[in-house]
Every structure is written in structure tokens, then in C-alpha cells.
């Protein structure tokens, strides 16, 4: 850290370990975009960011703060160490809900460019640190009793304003005291995530000012507290930019929008307003000024699959497109007429680049993973579909390494977002290019817009539309099946050797396919399972939300309720389920799998369940990521190809025993899955 070797001359096969050990800048979740993943020095010559690399042997992360010279590309480590900081969120009235996602770490520069300030976690505490940008030293600058969750430097760089989670400490202390006489079971509980109540959201925060010269700390003034949330020029902004003579470019976001970073482009100076009326100025983001002109991003194409960069002179009726790409451009910062971005493509992990939108030229400033160029990859092709609901979607077909036209291959479906680097799907549990290097074709699915999205901003009504006749589940399944059938029709996929995977919404689609599709022969899930005790496992607060959608109460034994559960739940459909199912779940959520697992096991149906300790909805530990990767590949190799992976003798013996008692219904045409 950082890399010191160039790509080897002779390529070798990509292995699961190569993906686990990638060096990353920022969170890798394809569902989100983030600002502040890197920042540019005040003089525009350097960039700073946190570099992170998983170590499955130690089951931890190597972390470093890195400064890169944007002219020479020379990178130096200015701080090394600390612990991985995971994002926590407020959800359904519960505060500090754990996730396995990386939290965004934003380094901020002092005005003289001599220091960067950032958050760092050591021994469970998140404090502010600073490091000299020349690499000559680093140190902690706060000793807060509570975690620091946000901060800004003052304009002159003499002090730092920061916020702490004081309310969390107080809420946890109250819960601890309550536990002495027993927790009251109420809306604070989410049984499938914790056996303790969550603090109710939102929590109170406190803001502080620390003088960097003296180390004195005091409560922040109202004016100082307002600095939090401000975006510096060195970080870029999704929604606002200051231009010549004080003109402000702003993205006006419609109130019903699900995307607070996209809207209509307009400018403002005092009482003077100008709105871009061109169609290209809708769905806009990331404005920046180049002289008296505005440049901005726009999502376009099927499901916003492409990023266009446009230019508009305020007061004119049209905007001109300068550039378009299917790659993801993340956390961008203007640099004159150019723009600096973290960029990733379907076959290229994230790296720092400079882009000139006028010419399309993009230069690599820092590549965290030069070794990746020495690995063999499957070729990627984008497929498009429109389902019976009139909704568009796309999927990326990844061909096996060494693909031979005319030969049919096993195919595995990975869900449910397919943007940027094709790593492991949503949740990063199913290593796409590692599958391709083991002789599988892979379909990476980007699901269509929700059927109920047409009802926005009425979210409850949208949920009801989604659930009625399981419209949204049927819509997504159609979007999955369409490219699978294309791969079969083109002679790429073997119709009796097709598997499907999923986490969260992808797991729901996988389970719906188990009950409503004849295309799939083997299944793997990272969150299991939809069943009739769902209102119990989600807890009373979340159960109310599901009841509003239209799900039955646990006591509802009407024919209507039974009919609904027959569409999605495992236990009402036991006589129909014979396909092998692998579930690799977190210890937070394994309780939700037990009803389905036990019922299927009682009937000797082929299901195998693995529980990963210290995990959440999305797994974060490198050792667990590697185990999930390799087991998923070996599972599909066994059930689709009859291959018995070496080093997995106990599991293979168990799978063989499952196969011996498995009853396999014939598929259309009298075909059955292959026997190992």
C-alpha cells in the first residue's frame, strides 16, 4: 500500500482471492454514489484519499491515507493503520442500524495544503486525525468521549468543527439500564438483526470547536455548527456550484424524487433566476462552471445506464452534449475545464482519472490495482429487455474465459445492480469474473424500476401496487428470464444448467423464481427466506409497515392470506421444491432462515445453511467474503457440472447425500439437471 509493481507480462486466471484483496478507494456498493471519497489540495496539485485492502488471512483490512501528486502520479502514504469504519444508518425508526458497508472517509485540506484532516477508528473509538501532506507525520487531534461522525475545517484553517454521537451513548446507557429489569418488547426490536432493542431514531448530536493551535475544545457556536454539511470546492458538489460574478448554479430536485442528487438545472444571482428549459437539463447533477458556461452530468439511456456530460450557457435554450460513457464516474471534482473522477468500468476496478469532456481524453492519475491488468477476464456484452409491464432493464452477459462459439456453458445469474465494475453483485457475494474463470457464463442483472414507483410520492400506495398480484416480483423475474432466454437461444447457456443467486431484494427474486420459473436448476441466497412467520422475525415496528403494504397478519388464516403466501413463502410450497438451495447468511439474520430450512430438511430436500459470525445484512469481513465466494462457485460446480471441488470433502459428502434422496421433476422436454 500503495502498489509498487506493474502488471505482469503473462496473464493468469483471476481467482476469488484477487477480488477480496483489491485495493479500494471508498465504498464499493454499486447502489450508491458518494462525494468526498477523494479531495484536491487548495493549489490543485495533489489529491488525498483513504486506500483500503482486505486481508482474508488476518480477516481484517490494511488502511492508509494516501496523497498523490497529480502531475507525476507519485503516491506517498501519509498515515497507516486504524480499523475499518462501517456505515450505520437510521431505518424504520431504529437508530445506528449496523451494515457491512464501508463508511465514506473524507480527508479535508488545511488552506495552506500542509495537512489533511480525517476520521480514524482505533480500539472502537472514531477520532479526528491529521497528517502532514509530505508524509512526515500524523497524530490524533481529538479525544472525544463519543465517536466523531462529521467535521469541517474553518475557512482560515485555525480550527475544526465536529459533531459527535452523544445521543447514542445516552440511548445505549438507557437500554443497558432497562435490561436489568427486562427489555420491553416493542417497536425498537428487529429480532432478525439483534436480540436487544435499538435506540429510537433520530438521535441527538453535539457540535464542538477545537482550536488546532492550542488544543482547546468548546461547544460550537450556531455559526460554526452551520459549517457542517457545507461542501468545499476541493470535494465537488452534487447540487451546487459558484461561478463568475457570484452566479450560483443549482440542481432543483422535485419533491417527489427518490434521487436527491438529480433534478433541473437553474442559475441564480440575487433575484435573477435562469432555468434551463432544454430536455437535457433534467435528471442533472454535478454542475461546475467553465468561464461563463455550465457543465453538468446527466443520467441517460436505459434505466440511466450512461452518464452524459453537457454544456449550457445560461440564457440559451439548448444544452450540448460533450461526452457520454457507460462507466461510473464517482466523487468528481472540477479542475478547470477538466474533471477529476474515480472511474470504474465493467472490467476495470476503480481508479483516479482526469477527464477532458471536450475531447473524451481520460488519463489515469492513480491506479490502485495495476496487477489486475495481468488477470484473464470474460468478455462483457450488454443486453436489453422490456417486460410486459412496459419497464426497461438491462443485463451484462459475461462470457466464460476461453469461450468457444457453439459450446454450451453453465450460466449463473447475479443480481440486482449492474453498474461500474462487475465485482460480486449487490452485497458482493458472487464473484462474477471468478465464475467466468471457472468456465461459467454469468448474467449480471440490473433490475427495472419498481412497478409501484409510478405512485410516487405516495410510498405506501407504491408498496401496495408492488405487492398486488406480486406485480413487482413478476416484473423483476421477467427482466431476469429475458436475458437468460437470449443466452440459451444464442447457444451460450445450457438450458438445464442454470443457477441464480441473490441478496436482499435479489434473494426475494431468487425465491420467487424458485416457485414461478422453470429455468433454474440450482439456487444460492445470502439472505433467507420469505416465509409465513415473516411478521415475527422483522419485529412489531417493521411488521406494521408490511401490514400497510398488504401482507397478512400472523393470525390471518383466510384463503386470501393463504393464497398470498403460496406466491412467495417456502412452507406452503414444500411439495413443489426439489432444487438445491445454498444459504450463506449473517448471524444477525440467520433466525429468519430457520422455519424454511427446518421444513425443507424435514422432507430431505437439498438445502445447506452456513452462518457467519459478527456479520450483518451485507458481509464485511474479508475471510467471510472469500469463504462465501469459493463456496458459491463450488456449489454451482457440483450441482450444475458434477464437479467435486478438492478440499471440500465433508461438504461434498453432504451434498452427495442430498442428491441421492433428491426427487428431480422433469423440465419441459423431459430434461433433468445433470447428476454428479
N, C-alpha and C positions, 0 to 999 in steps of 0.2 A: 504494500500500500504506500504510494500509488504504484502501478505496474512499471516494471523496468525492462520488460522483454518485448520484442516484436513478434509478429506472427511467424510460426514455423513454415518452412517451405513445403513440407509434405503434410497433407491433411490426414486427420484421423477421425474416427467416428465420435460423434457427440455422445456423452454419457450423462446419466442423471446428475452425477456429481458436478459436472460442468455448469449446470444451471443453478444448483444450490450454491456454488462458490462464485457466482458472478459478482462483480463489484457494482454497487448500485448508488445512484445519486437520487435520494428522495424515495418516497413510497412507490411501489411498483403496481398498485392496484389500477387496472385498466378502466374501472368505472369512474375514476375521478381525475381531475386535473388540479394542480396545485401551483400557487405562486410562491416566490421566495425560496425555491429549492437551491438557487444559487444567487449571489448578489455581486454587483460590479463595484469596484473601488471608485471613489469620487473623481479620480482623474481618468477613469475609463480604461486603465491599462491591465487590471487584474480582476480575476473572479475568485470567489470563495464558496465552498460548499462542504458538506459532510459526505465522506465516502464510507460505504458500509459493505462488508463482505461476510457472508455466512461461513461458519466453520463447523461442519457436521460432526467431526471427531470430538471437538470440545463442546459441541452443542451450544455455541454462542456466536457472537459477532465481533469481528475486528472493526473498530471505528476510528476514523481520523478526520480532522479538519484539514482541508487542502486549499492552498492558494495557487492559482495557475496564472502565469504571465500570458496575456492574450496575444502578445506579439510572437514570442518564441515557443509557446506551448510548454515551457518548463514548469513542472509542478513540484511544490515542496509541501511536506507535512508540517503544519504549524502546531498541531496538538494531536496526541494519540491517546486513546483509552476512553473510559466511560462505558456505560451499559446502554443497551438498546432501549429506546423510549417508544412505547406502544401508544397508539391513539386510543383515547377513551371518549365516549360520546354520551349525550343525553337521548334516551329513546323511550317512548311511551311513558313519560313521566318519571323515568328512573335515571338518576344521575350517575356519571362515571362508569357507564357500562363498558366492560372490557372488550377489546378487539385484538386481533393478532396483526393488525395493520401497523406499519411504521408511522410514527408521527412526523410531520414535516419539521425539519430543523433549519431555521433561517439564520445565517450569520449576517450581522449588520456592522458596517464600517464606521469608524470614527471619521470626522470630517478631514483629518489630516492623512487618512489612509494608513496610519501606523498600526492600528489594532482592528481586530474583528471581535465582536461580542456574540455569544451564542448560548443556548441551553445545553447542559450536560447533566447526565444522571450518574451518580456514584452511590453505591450502597443504599439504593432505594430512594435517594433524595435528588430532585432536579433543581440545580442552581444555575446562576449565570456565571459563565467563564469568559475570559478574554485571552486572546493570543496575539503576539506580535506578528504582523504580516510577513516579516522576513524570516520567521521560524526560530527566533532567538529565545522564545519562552512563552509559557502560558500559566494562568492562575485562576482560581475561583475568585469571584468578586462579590458574591452574596453568601450569606449563611442563614437563609430563611428557614423558619420552622416548617413552612408549608412549601409544596412544590411551586416553582415559577412556571406559569403556563403562557405568559406573553410578556413582551418588553419592547421599548423603543428608546433610542438614544435622543438626548436633547439636541437642538439644532447646533449648538456650539460644541457638543461632544463632552461637556464637563460632567454630565450626569446621565443616569439611566432611570427610566420609569418602568416599573414592572408590576405585574399582577400575580397574586398568589391564591391558591385554592383553600382559603381559610375556612370557608363553609363546609368543605369536605371533611376536614379534621373534626370540626364540631359535630357534623352529622354522624360520622363514624363512631365518635365517642358516645353519642346518644344511643346508637344502635347497640354498642357494646354493653352499655349500662342496662338497656332493655333486655338483653339476653340473659341477664341474671335471674329474671323472673319469667322468662319465656317470651319469644318474639310473637307479636300478634300477627297472624296470617292475614294479609290484606293486599291492596294493590301494589305495594312495594316489592312483592315477591315475583320472581321469574324462576320457577323450580328447575327448568331445564338449563339454567345458567348459574344458579347459586342456591345453596341451602340457607342463606341469610337474606334478609331484606336489603334492598338497595336504598341509598339516600334518595329522597324525593327531589326531582329537578324543578326549577333551576337552583343552583347553589350560589351563595353569596361569595363575592371575591373582594379582596382588598388590594388597593394600589399603593405603591411605595415609590419614593425617590431616594436614590443613593448617589451621593457625591463621589465621583471616581477618584478625586484627588485626596480627600480626607477619609473616605470610607463611612462617613456619617449617613445614617438612614432615618427617614421620617415619613409619615403619611404624605402621599402626593396631594398637591392642590387640585382643584377641579380642572384648571387649565392644563396641568401636567397629565392628569388622567385622560384627558381628551386626546393625547398623543397616541394612546393605544388604539389600534385599528387603522391608523394612518399608514399609507403605503408610500415608501420613499421611492425616488426616481431609480435608485440602484436596484430596486426589486421589481419594477414594472407594475402595471395595474390592469386588471381585467376590465375596469369600467370607467376610468377617468384619466385624462392627460392634460397638462397645462401647456399652452402653445404661445405663439408670438403675441406681444402686447396684452398678455393676460387672458387670451381666449382659452376657454375650457372646453375640451371635448368630453362628452359624457355618453354612456350607454344607458338609455332609458328602458328599464325592464318592465314588461307588462305585469300587472299584479297577479295574474293567474299563472304566470310562468313557473315551470318546475326548475328552470335554469337561471339562477340569479346573476349569472355572468354573461347572459346573452340578451340582446334587445335591439332597439332602434338607435341609430347614431344621430346625435344632435350636438350643437355647439352653443356656447353662452358667453356673453360679455356684458356684465351688468344686467340691464333689462333687454338686451338684444339677444334674440334666440334664432337659430337656424336649424332646421331639421332636414336631414337627407331623406327625400321622398322616393329615391330610387329603390326598386325591389332588392337590390344588392345590399342596401343598408339595414335590412332586417336580419335578425339572427347574428348580430355583430358582436364582437368583443375585442379586447386588446387594442384600443386606439393609441396611436402615437403621431406626433407632428413631425413633418419633414418640411421645414420652411412654412409656407402658408397652406400646405396641403396636409390632409389627414390620411394616414394609412391604418388599416384595421383588419382583423381576422373575421372570417365568416364561415360557419359550418354549412356545407352544401353537399349535394349528391344524395344517394340513397341513405336514409337514416343518418344524415350528417357525416358520412364516411370520409369526406375530404375536407381539408382546410384550404380556403381561398384567402389570399391577401389582396386587398383592394386599396385604391387611392381615390380620394374625393376632395375637391376644392370647395369649401363651404360657399354656398350661394349658387352652385351649379346643379342642374337637375340629374346628372348621371354620375355614377362611380365606375371606375375602370379596374378590371381585374389584372393584377400583375403576375400572380403566381398561384399555383394550386398543387396540392400533394395529398396522397393517402397516408403519409407518415404522420405521427403525432408530434406536434411542436408544443413543448411544455415549459411553463415558467419563464416565458420570454421577457427580455429586457431590451428596449431600444438602444441602438448605438448609431446615432446619426440617421442616415438613410437605411442602414442595415439593421438587423435584429439578431440578438444572441439568444439561442434556444437550446434546451435539452431536446434532442431529436431521437426518435426511435422508429424503425420500420418493422415490417412483418418478420424479416430475417436478420435484423440488426438491433442489438441491445442499445440502450440509451447512451448518448454521448453528447458532449457540448460542442455546438457548431455556431458559426457565423453565417447568416443568410442574407444575400442581396436579392430582395424580391424583384427588382427591375430586370435582372439578368438570369435569375434562378441559380446562380452560383452559390454553393454552400461549402465552406471549408471547415474541416474538423479541427477544433481547438484543443480538445482533450478527449481521448478515448480510454475509458476505464478498463476496457477488456480487449486489448489488441490480440490476445490469444484466440479469441472467438473466430477470427478470420481463418484459423487453421483447422476448423471443425467442419465435417461434412453435414450438409443440411438438405432437407427435402424441398423441392421446388414448390412455390406457393402460387395458387391461382384463385382469384375471387369469383364467386358465383352469386347470382342474384335471384330473388324469388318474390312473388306477390301471392299472398294466400287468399282464401275465399272471403276473408273479411276486408279485402282491399288494402291490406297493410304490407308494406315493403320490408324486406330484410336482406341480409347478405351473409355469406359464409366463406371462409377461406379454406380451400382444399389444399392440403399439404401432401404431396406425393411421397411415397417411400424413397429413401435414398437408394439409388441404383434402379429406379423404376424402369420396367420393361413394358412397352406398349403391348397389349394383348394378353398380359398376365393379370389374373385377378388376385387382389390382396385383401387381407382382413382390414376392416375400417373401424375406427373408434371416433365417436362424436364427443367433442369437448365444448362446454358452454361457459357463459352465455353472452360474453362481450368479446369481440374480435377486433381490437384496435391496437395499433402500435405493435410492439414486439410480441410475437406469439410464444408465450412462455409456458404457462400451465393452465390457462383459462381462469375464470373468476375463482378466487381462492388459491390459485397456483398449486393445485394438487395433481394435475395430469400433464406430464411433460411432453409437449407436442412434438418437438424435434427429437427427443429421445425415443418416442414411439416410432417416428419416421426412420430412425437409425436401426430399429429392431424389425423393420420390414412391414410396418403398418402404414396404411393411408390414414389421414386424420382430417376430420371436418371440424373447424373452429367456427362456432355459430355466434352470430350477433343477432339477438332476438329482435322481433319487431316491437314497435311502440305498443303499449298496453291498450287493449280494446277500450277500456274504461277511461283512457286519457281524454277522450272526446267530451267527457262530462266536466272537465276542469272549469272553474276552481272548486267544484263540489267533490272533495276527495272521497267522502263516504259514498256518494252516488257512483263515483268511478269504481270503487271497490265492489259495489253491488252489481254493476254491469259486468265486471270481470268474472264474478262468481256465477252469475245466472247462466245455467246450462254449461258451466265451466268454459265460457266463451274465450277467456284469455288463455287458459291452458290449451284449448283446442287450437287457438291461433298460433301459439308458440310451437306446438307439436307439428302443425303443418309446415312452419318455417324450418323445422329440423328435418322433417321427412323429405321435403322437396329436393334439397341438395344431395341427400343420401340416394334418392332415386336417380339423380343425374349421374352420380358416381357409378351406380350399378349399370345404367343404360350405356355409359361410355366404356364399359368393360374394365373399370378400375377396381371397383369393390365387389367382393364375393357376396352375393345376397344372403348366404347362410352363415357368414362370419362377420357380423356387425355388432359392435358394442356401443354403449352410451354411458356417459359419466355426468356428474353434476354436484354442485354445492348450492345450498340455499334455494333460490328460485330455480336454478338448474337441477337441483335434486327433485324439486316438485315436478318439473318437466320429465325427468327421468322416470319417476314413479308413475306419472300419467301415461307415459309411453309403455311402461310395463303392463298396464291394464288396457290400453287402447290402440296399440300398434303391433303389427306382426313382423316388423323389420328387424328387431333387435334380439340377439341371442344371449347376450351377457350384459351385466349391469354393474356399475360401481358408483357409490354415493359417499359424499363427505358430510352429509347431514341427513339423518334418517329418523323417522319416517312419518309420513302422513297416516294417522290412524284415528280411531273414534275417541280416544282419550285426549285428543289434542287440547281441549279447553283446560284440562287438569295440568298438563305439562307447561303451558305458557303462563299460568298464574291468573288470578282473578282480574287484574287490570287489563292485561292483553286479551283475555277471554272476552271482555266486553267489546273490544274493537272487532274481534272475529264475529261475535253475535250481530253487530251492526252490519257487517258485510253480508250476513245471511247464513252463516254456519249454525248448525243445530246446537242447542244446549245439551249437556251431558245426559240429562234426564229425558230428552226428547226421543221417544221410541215410535214416532209416527212413521207411516210409509214414506212421507216426503223426506224425513230425515234419513231413513234407511237408503232411499234412492240416491240422496246426495252422497252419502258415504260410499256407496257402491261405485261411484265415479272416480274416487281418489284414494280411499283407505285400503290398507292391506287386509285386515282381518275379515271384512265382509267378502273378500275375493280369494280366499285361500285355495279353493278348488281350481282356480284359474292360473295360479302362479307356480311355475315349474322352473323358470330360468334362474341361473345362478346370480346371486347378489352379493357384492362385497361392500361392506360399510366400514369406513375408517373415520371415526368421529372423535371429537374432543371430550375430555372428561366433564366439561361444562354441560355437554348436550347429550351424553350417551343415554341418559334416562329416557329420552324421547324415543329411542330405538327399541326399548325392551319389550313393549307389547307386540310389535310386529315381529321382532326377532324370535321371541318365545313361541308365538303362534306358528311361525313357519318351521322352526326347529321341531316342534311337537309333531309335525307331519313329515319330518325328514326332508324338508325342502332345502335346496342348497343355498344357504346364507352363511356368511362368515363376518364376524364383527370384531373390530380392533378399536381400543380406547386409548387415546393419547393423553398423558397427564400434563396438567398445567397449561392446557390449551383452551381456546375459545372458538367462536364461530369460524374464524379463519386461523389456521395454524401459523405459528410464528417461529418455532424452534427449528433450527437447521437440521438436526438429527431426525426430527419427525418429518420434515419436508422430504428428506432423502428416503426414509422408510416408506412414506406414502407413495412417492414416485415409483420406487422399484417394485413395491408390491402390486401396484396397479398394472404395471407393464407385465409382470409375471402372471397375474390373474388372467388378463386377456390372452396372453400367450398360451396358457393352459386351456382355457375354455373355448377359444376360437381356433387355435392351431395345434392343440395336443402336445405342446412343448412343456417339459418338466424342468424348470429353472434350477440349476445347481445351487446348493447352499440353502435351499428352502425345503428340505426333505420332510420335516414334520408337517408343514402346511400342505405340501403336495399330497402327502398321505391322507390328510383330512379331506382335501378336495377330491381325491380319487374315491374315497368312501362316499362322499356326497354324490358323485357321478354314478356310482353303482346302484343307488336307490332312486336316482332321478328318473321321473317319467317325463319324456320329451314329446309333447304333442307335435304332430306333423304340421309343417308350414304349407301354405298353398303350393300345389305341385308335388306334394309328397316328400319335400326335402326336410331334412333334420340337420341340426348342428353336428359338426364332426365329433367323433369320440376319440379321446386321447389314447 
